[in-house]
Amino acid sequence: MSDPERTHRPFLNRKLAAFGTTIFAEMSALATATGSINLGQGFPDTDGPAEIAEAAARAVRDGRGNQYPPGPGVPELRQAIAAHQQRFYGLTHDPDTEVLVTAGATEAIAASLLALLEPGDEVIALEPFYDSYAACIAMAGAVRVPLTLRAPDFRLDVDALRAAVTPRTRLLLLNTPHNPTGTVLTPAELAAVAELAVSRDLLVITDEVYEHLVFEGAHTPLASLPGMRERTVTISSAGKTFSFTGWKVGWVTGTPELVTAVRSAKQFLTYVSSGPFQYAIAEALALPDTYYDSFRADLAAKRARLSDGLAAAGFEVFRPQGTYFVTTDITPLGERDGLAFCRTLPERCGVVAIPNQVFYDDKAAGATHVRWAFCKRTDVLEEAVERLRRL
Protein backbone atom coordinates (compact mmCIF):
# COMPACT_ATOMS: atom_id res chain seq x y z
CA MET A 1 0.00 0.00 0.00
CA SER A 2 1.18 3.51 -0.68
CA ASP A 3 1.89 5.98 2.10
CA PRO A 4 -1.04 8.50 2.04
CA GLU A 5 1.18 11.31 3.34
CA ARG A 6 3.75 10.67 0.61
CA THR A 7 1.07 10.32 -2.08
CA HIS A 8 -0.39 13.74 -1.38
CA ARG A 9 2.90 15.54 -0.74
CA PRO A 10 3.62 18.46 -3.12
CA PHE A 11 6.18 17.65 -5.79
CA LEU A 12 8.45 20.63 -5.05
CA ASN A 13 10.62 20.19 -1.96
CA ARG A 14 10.22 22.48 1.02
CA LYS A 15 13.48 24.32 0.36
CA LEU A 16 12.18 25.75 -2.92
CA ALA A 17 8.42 25.83 -2.31
CA ALA A 18 8.46 29.51 -1.39
CA PHE A 19 10.08 30.70 -4.62
CA GLY A 20 7.75 29.76 -7.48
CA THR A 21 7.94 31.56 -10.83
CA THR A 22 10.32 34.52 -10.88
CA ILE A 23 9.00 38.06 -11.13
CA PHE A 24 11.06 38.46 -14.32
CA ALA A 25 9.09 35.74 -16.10
CA GLU A 26 5.80 37.28 -14.96
CA MET A 27 6.68 40.80 -16.04
CA SER A 28 8.25 39.75 -19.34
CA ALA A 29 5.08 37.81 -20.15
CA LEU A 30 3.07 40.94 -19.35
CA ALA A 31 5.28 42.97 -21.67
CA THR A 32 4.70 40.52 -24.51
CA ALA A 33 0.96 40.26 -23.92
CA THR A 34 0.44 44.03 -23.85
CA GLY A 35 3.08 45.13 -26.36
CA SER A 36 4.75 47.18 -23.62
CA ILE A 37 8.28 48.50 -23.45
CA ASN A 38 10.14 46.12 -21.15
CA LEU A 39 12.31 48.07 -18.71
CA GLY A 40 12.02 45.21 -16.23
CA GLN A 41 14.50 42.45 -16.99
CA GLY A 42 18.09 43.59 -17.22
CA PHE A 43 19.22 42.66 -20.68
CA PRO A 44 20.35 44.99 -23.49
CA ASP A 45 18.27 45.30 -26.65
CA THR A 46 21.37 45.52 -28.86
CA ASP A 47 24.25 43.09 -29.27
CA GLY A 48 27.80 43.70 -28.13
CA PRO A 49 30.85 44.38 -30.31
CA ALA A 50 30.62 42.91 -33.80
CA GLU A 51 34.21 41.69 -33.68
CA ILE A 52 33.42 39.62 -30.58
CA ALA A 53 30.36 38.08 -32.24
CA GLU A 54 32.59 37.26 -35.20
CA ALA A 55 35.13 35.67 -32.83
CA ALA A 56 32.39 33.34 -31.58
CA ALA A 57 31.36 32.45 -35.13
CA ARG A 58 35.00 31.85 -36.04
CA ALA A 59 35.41 29.52 -33.06
CA VAL A 60 32.39 27.51 -34.23
CA ARG A 61 33.66 27.32 -37.82
CA ASP A 62 37.14 26.31 -36.65
CA GLY A 63 35.75 23.57 -34.42
CA ARG A 64 36.96 25.17 -31.20
CA GLY A 65 34.63 24.48 -28.29
CA ASN A 66 32.01 22.58 -30.28
CA GLN A 67 32.70 19.56 -28.06
CA TYR A 68 33.10 19.57 -24.28
CA PRO A 69 35.65 22.22 -23.28
CA PRO A 70 37.94 21.56 -20.29
CA GLY A 71 36.08 21.50 -16.97
CA PRO A 72 37.80 24.60 -15.53
CA GLY A 73 37.33 26.51 -18.80
CA VAL A 74 39.42 26.84 -21.95
CA PRO A 75 43.01 27.93 -21.19
CA GLU A 76 42.69 31.05 -23.36
CA LEU A 77 39.78 32.38 -21.31
CA ARG A 78 41.30 31.51 -17.95
CA GLN A 79 44.46 33.35 -18.98
CA ALA A 80 42.38 36.33 -20.16
CA ILE A 81 40.48 36.46 -16.86
CA ALA A 82 43.74 36.44 -14.90
CA ALA A 83 45.12 39.19 -17.17
CA HIS A 84 41.92 41.23 -16.64
CA GLN A 85 42.26 41.04 -12.85
CA GLN A 86 45.89 42.14 -13.07
CA ARG A 87 45.18 44.89 -15.61
CA PHE A 88 42.34 46.57 -13.74
CA TYR A 89 43.03 45.75 -10.07
CA GLY A 90 46.62 44.56 -9.72
CA LEU A 91 45.42 41.14 -8.55
CA THR A 92 47.61 38.20 -9.56
CA HIS A 93 45.96 34.83 -10.21
CA ASP A 94 47.31 31.56 -11.53
CA PRO A 95 45.02 30.78 -14.50
CA ASP A 96 45.49 27.03 -13.94
CA THR A 97 44.57 26.87 -10.24
CA GLU A 98 42.86 30.14 -9.30
CA VAL A 99 40.36 30.72 -12.13
CA LEU A 100 37.18 28.76 -12.90
CA VAL A 101 34.80 29.41 -15.81
CA THR A 102 31.08 28.96 -15.08
CA ALA A 103 27.70 29.13 -16.82
CA GLY A 104 27.27 32.79 -16.03
CA ALA A 105 27.55 34.39 -12.62
CA THR A 106 24.35 32.66 -11.48
CA GLU A 107 25.99 29.23 -11.62
CA ALA A 108 29.08 30.64 -9.94
CA ILE A 109 26.93 31.88 -7.06
CA ALA A 110 25.10 28.55 -6.77
CA ALA A 111 28.28 26.46 -6.90
CA SER A 112 30.04 28.69 -4.36
CA LEU A 113 27.19 28.55 -1.86
CA LEU A 114 26.66 24.80 -2.30
CA ALA A 115 30.37 24.17 -1.88
CA LEU A 116 31.09 26.39 1.10
CA LEU A 117 28.00 26.04 3.30
CA GLU A 118 26.79 23.36 5.69
CA PRO A 119 23.12 23.04 6.67
CA GLY A 120 22.31 25.57 9.37
CA ASP A 121 25.13 27.97 8.52
CA GLU A 122 24.09 31.62 8.41
CA VAL A 123 24.73 33.82 5.39
CA ILE A 124 24.51 37.61 5.68
CA ALA A 125 23.40 39.17 2.38
CA LEU A 126 22.71 42.77 1.43
CA GLU A 127 18.96 43.34 1.06
CA PRO A 128 17.38 43.94 -1.45
CA PHE A 129 19.14 40.98 -3.04
CA TYR A 130 19.27 39.36 -6.48
CA ASP A 131 16.62 36.65 -6.36
CA SER A 132 18.93 33.68 -6.96
CA TYR A 133 20.78 34.40 -3.70
CA ALA A 134 17.84 33.37 -1.54
CA ALA A 135 17.12 30.26 -3.61
CA CYS A 136 20.74 29.10 -3.62
CA ILE A 137 21.13 29.66 0.13
CA ALA A 138 17.97 27.60 0.62
CA MET A 139 19.25 24.80 -1.64
CA ALA A 140 22.40 24.68 0.48
CA GLY A 141 20.25 24.24 3.60
CA ALA A 142 21.67 27.43 5.07
CA VAL A 143 19.91 30.40 6.66
CA ARG A 144 19.89 33.84 5.04
CA VAL A 145 20.26 36.87 7.28
CA PRO A 146 19.31 40.06 5.40
CA LEU A 147 21.17 43.30 6.02
CA THR A 148 18.93 46.03 4.66
CA LEU A 149 20.21 48.94 2.57
CA ARG A 150 17.71 51.74 3.18
CA ALA A 151 16.60 54.65 1.02
CA PRO A 152 17.50 57.27 0.08
CA ASP A 153 21.23 56.51 0.18
CA PHE A 154 21.24 52.69 0.43
CA ARG A 155 24.50 52.73 2.37
CA LEU A 156 25.98 49.77 4.23
CA ASP A 157 25.25 50.02 7.98
CA VAL A 158 28.51 48.70 9.40
CA ASP A 159 27.21 48.60 12.98
CA ALA A 160 24.20 46.58 11.86
CA LEU A 161 26.52 44.24 9.97
CA ARG A 162 28.61 43.62 13.08
CA ALA A 163 25.47 43.02 15.13
CA ALA A 164 24.19 40.50 12.58
CA VAL A 165 27.19 38.20 12.98
CA THR A 166 26.58 35.25 15.32
CA PRO A 167 28.56 32.09 16.12
CA ARG A 168 26.60 30.43 13.29
CA THR A 169 27.65 32.98 10.65
CA ARG A 170 29.78 31.30 8.01
CA LEU A 171 29.72 33.66 5.07
CA LEU A 172 29.06 37.21 3.85
CA LEU A 173 27.49 37.58 0.40
CA LEU A 174 28.20 41.01 -1.08
CA ASN A 175 27.08 42.52 -4.37
CA THR A 176 28.89 45.67 -5.47
CA PRO A 177 27.98 47.52 -7.62
CA HIS A 178 24.68 46.52 -6.09
CA ASN A 179 21.61 45.31 -7.97
CA PRO A 180 18.97 46.74 -7.68
CA THR A 181 19.93 49.90 -5.76
CA GLY A 182 23.02 50.87 -7.77
CA THR A 183 25.07 51.41 -4.61
CA VAL A 184 28.86 51.09 -4.96
CA LEU A 185 30.52 50.19 -1.67
CA THR A 186 33.14 52.74 -0.65
CA PRO A 187 36.73 51.91 0.36
CA ALA A 188 35.78 52.66 3.99
CA GLU A 189 32.79 50.31 3.85
CA LEU A 190 34.87 47.58 2.24
CA ALA A 191 37.61 48.05 4.84
CA ALA A 192 35.05 47.59 7.61
CA VAL A 193 33.80 44.39 5.94
CA ALA A 194 37.35 43.11 5.62
CA GLU A 195 38.14 43.87 9.26
CA LEU A 196 35.03 42.02 10.38
CA ALA A 197 35.66 39.04 8.10
CA VAL A 198 39.21 38.64 9.37
CA SER A 199 38.37 39.12 13.04
CA ARG A 200 35.44 36.68 12.92
CA ASP A 201 37.08 34.27 10.45
CA LEU A 202 34.31 34.58 7.84
CA LEU A 203 34.30 33.64 4.18
CA VAL A 204 33.06 36.20 1.64
CA ILE A 205 31.50 35.80 -1.78
CA THR A 206 31.50 38.97 -3.87
CA ASP A 207 29.26 39.32 -6.92
CA GLU A 208 30.96 41.94 -9.10
CA VAL A 209 29.19 41.51 -12.45
CA TYR A 210 28.66 45.29 -12.81
CA GLU A 211 32.31 46.08 -12.11
CA HIS A 212 32.70 48.10 -15.34
CA LEU A 213 29.48 50.06 -14.85
CA VAL A 214 30.45 52.53 -12.13
CA PHE A 215 29.42 56.14 -12.73
CA GLU A 216 30.33 57.64 -9.34
CA GLY A 217 33.32 56.47 -7.34
CA ALA A 218 35.31 53.41 -8.37
CA HIS A 219 35.02 49.66 -8.09
CA THR A 220 37.40 48.05 -5.59
CA PRO A 221 37.45 44.24 -5.36
CA LEU A 222 37.25 43.12 -1.75
CA ALA A 223 39.93 40.52 -2.48
CA SER A 224 42.45 43.34 -2.95
CA LEU A 225 42.21 44.38 0.73
CA PRO A 226 44.60 43.06 3.39
CA GLY A 227 43.65 39.63 4.71
CA MET A 228 40.91 39.07 2.12
CA ARG A 229 42.70 37.24 -0.70
CA GLU A 230 42.60 33.92 1.17
CA ARG A 231 38.94 34.14 2.23
CA THR A 232 37.17 35.73 -0.76
CA VAL A 233 35.49 34.10 -3.75
CA THR A 234 35.24 36.78 -6.46
CA ILE A 235 32.54 36.31 -9.12
CA SER A 236 31.97 38.19 -12.37
CA SER A 237 30.74 37.56 -15.89
CA ALA A 238 30.85 38.75 -19.48
CA GLY A 239 27.14 39.31 -20.07
CA LYS A 240 26.78 42.75 -18.49
CA THR A 241 30.09 44.16 -19.71
CA PHE A 242 29.91 43.01 -23.34
CA SER A 243 26.12 42.82 -23.90
CA PHE A 244 26.02 39.11 -24.68
CA THR A 245 23.87 37.96 -21.79
CA GLY A 246 22.65 34.85 -23.63
CA TRP A 247 26.14 33.41 -23.88
CA LYS A 248 26.25 32.74 -20.12
CA VAL A 249 29.98 33.03 -19.54
CA GLY A 250 30.95 33.75 -15.94
CA TRP A 251 33.92 33.07 -13.72
CA VAL A 252 35.27 32.62 -10.23
CA THR A 253 38.67 33.74 -8.96
CA GLY A 254 40.22 32.94 -5.60
CA THR A 255 42.87 30.83 -3.92
CA PRO A 256 43.46 27.29 -5.19
CA GLU A 257 41.67 25.91 -2.13
CA LEU A 258 38.55 28.02 -2.65
CA VAL A 259 38.43 27.50 -6.42
CA THR A 260 38.85 23.74 -5.98
CA ALA A 261 35.94 23.72 -3.54
CA VAL A 262 33.70 25.67 -5.92
CA ARG A 263 34.72 23.47 -8.86
CA SER A 264 33.76 20.38 -6.84
CA ALA A 265 30.16 21.62 -6.79
CA LYS A 266 30.17 23.21 -10.26
CA GLN A 267 31.16 19.97 -12.01
CA PHE A 268 27.85 18.42 -10.97
CA LEU A 269 25.74 21.38 -12.11
CA THR A 270 26.52 22.09 -15.77
CA TYR A 271 29.94 20.39 -15.87
CA VAL A 272 30.87 22.65 -18.82
CA SER A 273 29.12 25.21 -21.02
CA SER A 274 29.47 27.95 -23.64
CA GLY A 275 32.37 26.28 -25.50
CA PRO A 276 32.86 28.57 -28.55
CA PHE A 277 31.75 31.64 -26.58
CA GLN A 278 34.61 31.14 -24.15
CA TYR A 279 37.12 31.84 -26.92
CA ALA A 280 35.19 34.96 -27.94
CA ILE A 281 35.09 36.33 -24.39
CA ALA A 282 38.83 35.75 -24.08
CA GLU A 283 39.18 38.25 -26.93
CA ALA A 284 36.59 40.60 -25.42
CA LEU A 285 38.45 40.88 -22.13
CA ALA A 286 41.49 42.12 -24.03
CA LEU A 287 39.60 44.99 -25.72
CA PRO A 288 41.31 48.38 -25.22
CA ASP A 289 40.37 50.87 -22.53
CA THR A 290 38.48 52.88 -25.13
CA TYR A 291 35.84 50.12 -25.30
CA TYR A 292 35.28 50.12 -21.54
CA ASP A 293 35.23 53.93 -21.42
CA SER A 294 32.72 54.32 -24.25
CA PHE A 295 30.52 51.53 -22.88
CA ARG A 296 30.35 53.28 -19.51
CA ALA A 297 29.77 56.70 -21.09
CA ASP A 298 26.89 55.36 -23.18
CA LEU A 299 25.17 53.88 -20.13
CA ALA A 300 25.82 57.05 -18.11
CA ALA A 301 23.93 59.08 -20.72
CA LYS A 302 21.07 56.59 -20.64
CA ARG A 303 21.03 56.70 -16.85
CA ALA A 304 20.56 60.47 -17.02
CA ARG A 305 17.87 60.22 -19.70
CA LEU A 306 15.73 57.70 -17.85
CA SER A 307 16.30 59.23 -14.40
CA ASP A 308 15.28 62.68 -15.63
CA GLY A 309 12.23 61.26 -17.37
CA LEU A 310 11.12 59.34 -14.29
CA ALA A 311 11.53 62.46 -12.15
CA ALA A 312 9.46 64.46 -14.64
CA ALA A 313 6.76 61.77 -14.48
CA GLY A 314 6.46 62.32 -10.73
CA PHE A 315 8.60 59.56 -9.23
CA GLU A 316 11.17 60.09 -6.49
CA VAL A 317 14.36 58.94 -8.20
CA PHE A 318 17.35 57.38 -6.45
CA ARG A 319 20.10 57.87 -9.03
CA PRO A 320 22.42 54.84 -9.03
CA GLN A 321 26.17 55.05 -8.61
CA GLY A 322 26.57 51.91 -10.73
CA THR A 323 24.80 49.06 -12.62
CA TYR A 324 22.20 49.74 -15.30
CA PHE A 325 19.19 49.97 -13.00
CA VAL A 326 17.52 52.95 -11.38
CA THR A 327 15.23 52.65 -8.35
CA THR A 328 12.27 54.97 -7.81
CA ASP A 329 9.69 55.52 -5.09
CA ILE A 330 6.04 55.57 -6.22
CA THR A 331 4.74 57.37 -3.12
CA PRO A 332 4.67 60.83 -4.80
CA LEU A 333 2.21 59.34 -7.32
CA GLY A 334 -0.17 58.39 -4.51
CA GLU A 335 0.78 54.71 -4.77
CA ARG A 336 1.78 52.42 -1.89
CA ASP A 337 2.10 48.91 -3.36
CA GLY A 338 4.90 48.43 -5.88
CA LEU A 339 3.76 44.96 -6.92
CA ALA A 340 0.23 46.12 -7.72
CA PHE A 341 1.63 49.21 -9.44
CA CYS A 342 3.88 47.14 -11.73
CA ARG A 343 1.12 44.68 -12.58
CA THR A 344 -1.18 47.48 -13.75
CA LEU A 345 1.47 49.71 -15.34
CA PRO A 346 1.47 47.96 -18.76
CA GLU A 347 -2.25 48.60 -19.23
CA ARG A 348 -1.97 52.13 -17.90
CA CYS A 349 0.87 53.34 -20.08
CA GLY A 350 2.58 50.48 -21.90
CA VAL A 351 5.76 50.16 -19.80
CA VAL A 352 7.00 47.26 -17.66
CA ALA A 353 9.15 47.59 -14.52
CA ILE A 354 10.05 45.35 -11.56
CA PRO A 355 8.72 45.82 -8.00
CA ASN A 356 11.64 45.84 -5.59
CA GLN A 357 9.68 44.19 -2.78
CA VAL A 358 10.36 40.79 -4.39
CA PHE A 359 14.05 41.31 -3.52
CA TYR A 360 13.33 41.79 0.20
CA ASP A 361 12.56 39.56 3.17
CA ASP A 362 11.38 42.75 4.87
CA LYS A 363 8.65 43.50 2.31
CA ALA A 364 7.73 46.79 3.96
CA ALA A 365 11.24 48.17 3.37
CA GLY A 366 10.81 47.92 -0.41
CA ALA A 367 7.03 48.11 -0.74
CA THR A 368 6.99 51.41 -2.63
CA HIS A 369 10.17 50.96 -4.67
CA VAL A 370 10.27 50.05 -8.36
CA ARG A 371 13.31 49.14 -10.49
CA TRP A 372 13.84 50.21 -14.11
CA ALA A 373 16.53 49.04 -16.54
CA PHE A 374 18.19 51.64 -18.76
CA CYS A 375 20.33 49.24 -20.85
CA LYS A 376 18.09 49.91 -23.85
CA ARG A 377 18.37 51.93 -27.05
CA THR A 378 18.01 55.67 -26.55
CA ASP A 379 14.90 55.82 -28.73
CA VAL A 380 13.28 53.08 -26.61
CA LEU A 381 14.04 55.01 -23.41
CA GLU A 382 12.63 58.20 -24.91
CA GLU A 383 9.42 56.43 -25.92
CA ALA A 384 9.15 54.91 -22.42
CA VAL A 385 9.58 58.35 -20.85
CA GLU A 386 6.90 59.76 -23.14
CA ARG A 387 4.49 56.99 -22.13
CA LEU A 388 5.23 57.45 -18.43
CA ARG A 389 4.08 61.06 -18.66
CA ARG A 390 0.54 59.65 -18.82
CA LEU A 391 0.86 58.90 -15.13
C-alpha positions in Angstrom: 0.0 0.0 0.0 1.2 3.5 -0.7 1.9 6.0 2.1 -1.0 8.5 2.0 1.2 11.3 3.3 3.7 10.7 0.6 1.1 10.3 -2.1 -0.4 13.7 -1.4 2.9 15.5 -0.7 3.6 18.5 -3.1 6.2 17.6 -5.8 8.4 20.6 -5.1 10.6 20.2 -2.0 10.2 22.5 1.0 13.5 24.3 0.4 12.2 25.7 -2.9 8.4 25.8 -2.3 8.5 29.5 -1.4 10.1 30.7 -4.6 7.8 29.8 -7.5 7.9 31.6 -10.8 10.3 34.5 -10.9 9.0 38.1 -11.1 11.1 38.5 -14.3 9.1 35.7 -16.1 5.8 37.3 -15.0 6.7 40.8 -16.0 8.3 39.8 -19.3 5.1 37.8 -20.2 3.1 40.9 -19.4 5.3 43.0 -21.7 4.7 40.5 -24.5 1.0 40.3 -23.9 0.4 44.0 -23.8 3.1 45.1 -26.4 4.7 47.2 -23.6 8.3 48.5 -23.5 10.1 46.1 -21.2 12.3 48.1 -18.7 12.0 45.2 -16.2 14.5 42.4 -17.0 18.1 43.6 -17.2 19.2 42.7 -20.7 20.3 45.0 -23.5 18.3 45.3 -26.7 21.4 45.5 -28.9 24.3 43.1 -29.3 27.8 43.7 -28.1 30.9 44.4 -30.3 30.6 42.9 -33.8 34.2 41.7 -33.7 33.4 39.6 -30.6 30.4 38.1 -32.2 32.6 37.3 -35.2 35.1 35.7 -32.8 32.4 33.3 -31.6 31.4 32.4 -35.1 35.0 31.8 -36.0 35.4 29.5 -33.1 32.4 27.5 -34.2 33.7 27.3 -37.8 37.1 26.3 -36.6 35.8 23.6 -34.4 37.0 25.2 -31.2 34.6 24.5 -28.3 32.0 22.6 -30.3 32.7 19.6 -28.1 33.1 19.6 -24.3 35.6 22.2 -23.3 37.9 21.6 -20.3 36.1 21.5 -17.0 37.8 24.6 -15.5 37.3 26.5 -18.8 39.4 26.8 -21.9 43.0 27.9 -21.2 42.7 31.1 -23.4 39.8 32.4 -21.3 41.3 31.5 -17.9 44.5 33.4 -19.0 42.4 36.3 -20.2 40.5 36.5 -16.9 43.7 36.4 -14.9 45.1 39.2 -17.2 41.9 41.2 -16.6 42.3 41.0 -12.8 45.9 42.1 -13.1 45.2 44.9 -15.6 42.3 46.6 -13.7 43.0 45.8 -10.1 46.6 44.6 -9.7 45.4 41.1 -8.6 47.6 38.2 -9.6 46.0 34.8 -10.2 47.3 31.6 -11.5 45.0 30.8 -14.5 45.5 27.0 -13.9 44.6 26.9 -10.2 42.9 30.1 -9.3 40.4 30.7 -12.1 37.2 28.8 -12.9 34.8 29.4 -15.8 31.1 29.0 -15.1 27.7 29.1 -16.8 27.3 32.8 -16.0 27.5 34.4 -12.6 24.4 32.7 -11.5 26.0 29.2 -11.6 29.1 30.6 -9.9 26.9 31.9 -7.1 25.1 28.6 -6.8 28.3 26.5 -6.9 30.0 28.7 -4.4 27.2 28.5 -1.9 26.7 24.8 -2.3 30.4 24.2 -1.9 31.1 26.4 1.1 28.0 26.0 3.3 26.8 23.4 5.7 23.1 23.0 6.7 22.3 25.6 9.4 25.1 28.0 8.5 24.1 31.6 8.4 24.7 33.8 5.4 24.5 37.6 5.7 23.4 39.2 2.4 22.7 42.8 1.4 19.0 43.3 1.1 17.4 43.9 -1.5 19.1 41.0 -3.0 19.3 39.4 -6.5 16.6 36.6 -6.4 18.9 33.7 -7.0 20.8 34.4 -3.7 17.8 33.4 -1.5 17.1 30.3 -3.6 20.7 29.1 -3.6 21.1 29.7 0.1 18.0 27.6 0.6 19.2 24.8 -1.6 22.4 24.7 0.5 20.3 24.2 3.6 21.7 27.4 5.1 19.9 30.4 6.7 19.9 33.8 5.0 20.3 36.9 7.3 19.3 40.1 5.4 21.2 43.3 6.0 18.9 46.0 4.7 20.2 48.9 2.6 17.7 51.7 3.2 16.6 54.6 1.0 17.5 57.3 0.1 21.2 56.5 0.2 21.2 52.7 0.4 24.5 52.7 2.4 26.0 49.8 4.2 25.3 50.0 8.0 28.5 48.7 9.4 27.2 48.6 13.0 24.2 46.6 11.9 26.5 44.2 10.0 28.6 43.6 13.1 25.5 43.0 15.1 24.2 40.5 12.6 27.2 38.2 13.0 26.6 35.3 15.3 28.6 32.1 16.1 26.6 30.4 13.3 27.6 33.0 10.6 29.8 31.3 8.0 29.7 33.7 5.1 29.1 37.2 3.8 27.5 37.6 0.4 28.2 41.0 -1.1 27.1 42.5 -4.4 28.9 45.7 -5.5 28.0 47.5 -7.6 24.7 46.5 -6.1 21.6 45.3 -8.0 19.0 46.7 -7.7 19.9 49.9 -5.8 23.0 50.9 -7.8 25.1 51.4 -4.6 28.9 51.1 -5.0 30.5 50.2 -1.7 33.1 52.7 -0.6 36.7 51.9 0.4 35.8 52.7 4.0 32.8 50.3 3.9 34.9 47.6 2.2 37.6 48.0 4.8 35.0 47.6 7.6 33.8 44.4 5.9 37.4 43.1 5.6 38.1 43.9 9.3 35.0 42.0 10.4 35.7 39.0 8.1 39.2 38.6 9.4 38.4 39.1 13.0 35.4 36.7 12.9 37.1 34.3 10.4 34.3 34.6 7.8 34.3 33.6 4.2 33.1 36.2 1.6 31.5 35.8 -1.8 31.5 39.0 -3.9 29.3 39.3 -6.9 31.0 41.9 -9.1 29.2 41.5 -12.4 28.7 45.3 -12.8 32.3 46.1 -12.1 32.7 48.1 -15.3 29.5 50.1 -14.9 30.4 52.5 -12.1 29.4 56.1 -12.7 30.3 57.6 -9.3 33.3 56.5 -7.3 35.3 53.4 -8.4 35.0 49.7 -8.1 37.4 48.0 -5.6 37.4 44.2 -5.4 37.3 43.1 -1.7 39.9 40.5 -2.5 42.5 43.3 -2.9 42.2 44.4 0.7 44.6 43.1 3.4 43.7 39.6 4.7 40.9 39.1 2.1 42.7 37.2 -0.7 42.6 33.9 1.2 38.9 34.1 2.2 37.2 35.7 -0.8 35.5 34.1 -3.8 35.2 36.8 -6.5 32.5 36.3 -9.1 32.0 38.2 -12.4 30.7 37.6 -15.9 30.9 38.8 -19.5 27.1 39.3 -20.1 26.8 42.7 -18.5 30.1 44.2 -19.7 29.9 43.0 -23.3 26.1 42.8 -23.9 26.0 39.1 -24.7 23.9 38.0 -21.8 22.6 34.9 -23.6 26.1 33.4 -23.9 26.2 32.7 -20.1 30.0 33.0 -19.5 31.0 33.8 -15.9 33.9 33.1 -13.7 35.3 32.6 -10.2 38.7 33.7 -9.0 40.2 32.9 -5.6 42.9 30.8 -3.9 43.5 27.3 -5.2 41.7 25.9 -2.1 38.5 28.0 -2.7 38.4 27.5 -6.4 38.9 23.7 -6.0 35.9 23.7 -3.5 33.7 25.7 -5.9 34.7 23.5 -8.9 33.8 20.4 -6.8 30.2 21.6 -6.8 30.2 23.2 -10.3 31.2 20.0 -12.0 27.8 18.4 -11.0 25.7 21.4 -12.1 26.5 22.1 -15.8 29.9 20.4 -15.9 30.9 22.7 -18.8 29.1 25.2 -21.0 29.5 27.9 -23.6 32.4 26.3 -25.5 32.9 28.6 -28.5 31.7 31.6 -26.6 34.6 31.1 -24.2 37.1 31.8 -26.9 35.2 35.0 -27.9 35.1 36.3 -24.4 38.8 35.8 -24.1 39.2 38.3 -26.9 36.6 40.6 -25.4 38.5 40.9 -22.1 41.5 42.1 -24.0 39.6 45.0 -25.7 41.3 48.4 -25.2 40.4 50.9 -22.5 38.5 52.9 -25.1 35.8 50.1 -25.3 35.3 50.1 -21.5 35.2 53.9 -21.4 32.7 54.3 -24.3 30.5 51.5 -22.9 30.4 53.3 -19.5 29.8 56.7 -21.1 26.9 55.4 -23.2 25.2 53.9 -20.1 25.8 57.0 -18.1 23.9 59.1 -20.7 21.1 56.6 -20.6 21.0 56.7 -16.9 20.6 60.5 -17.0 17.9 60.2 -19.7 15.7 57.7 -17.8 16.3 59.2 -14.4 15.3 62.7 -15.6 12.2 61.3 -17.4 11.1 59.3 -14.3 11.5 62.5 -12.1 9.5 64.5 -14.6 6.8 61.8 -14.5 6.5 62.3 -10.7 8.6 59.6 -9.2 11.2 60.1 -6.5 14.4 58.9 -8.2 17.4 57.4 -6.5 20.1 57.9 -9.0 22.4 54.8 -9.0 26.2 55.0 -8.6 26.6 51.9 -10.7 24.8 49.1 -12.6 22.2 49.7 -15.3 19.2 50.0 -13.0 17.5 52.9 -11.4 15.2 52.6 -8.3 12.3 55.0 -7.8 9.7 55.5 -5.1 6.0 55.6 -6.2 4.7 57.4 -3.1 4.7 60.8 -4.8 2.2 59.3 -7.3 -0.2 58.4 -4.5 0.8 54.7 -4.8 1.8 52.4 -1.9 2.1 48.9 -3.4 4.9 48.4 -5.9 3.8 45.0 -6.9 0.2 46.1 -7.7 1.6 49.2 -9.4 3.9 47.1 -11.7 1.1 44.7 -12.6 -1.2 47.5 -13.8 1.5 49.7 -15.3 1.5 48.0 -18.8 -2.2 48.6 -19.2 -2.0 52.1 -17.9 0.9 53.3 -20.1 2.6 50.5 -21.9 5.8 50.2 -19.8 7.0 47.3 -17.7 9.1 47.6 -14.5 10.1 45.4 -11.6 8.7 45.8 -8.0 11.6 45.8 -5.6 9.7 44.2 -2.8 10.4 40.8 -4.4 14.0 41.3 -3.5 13.3 41.8 0.2 12.6 39.6 3.2 11.4 42.8 4.9 8.6 43.5 2.3 7.7 46.8 4.0 11.2 48.2 3.4 10.8 47.9 -0.4 7.0 48.1 -0.7 7.0 51.4 -2.6 10.2 51.0 -4.7 10.3 50.0 -8.4 13.3 49.1 -10.5 13.8 50.2 -14.1 16.5 49.0 -16.5 18.2 51.6 -18.8 20.3 49.2 -20.8 18.1 49.9 -23.9 18.4 51.9 -27.0 18.0 55.7 -26.6 14.9 55.8 -28.7 13.3 53.1 -26.6 14.0 55.0 -23.4 12.6 58.2 -24.9 9.4 56.4 -25.9 9.2 54.9 -22.4 9.6 58.4 -20.8 6.9 59.8 -23.1 4.5 57.0 -22.1 5.2 57.4 -18.4 4.1 61.1 -18.7 0.5 59.7 -18.8 0.9 58.9 -15.1 
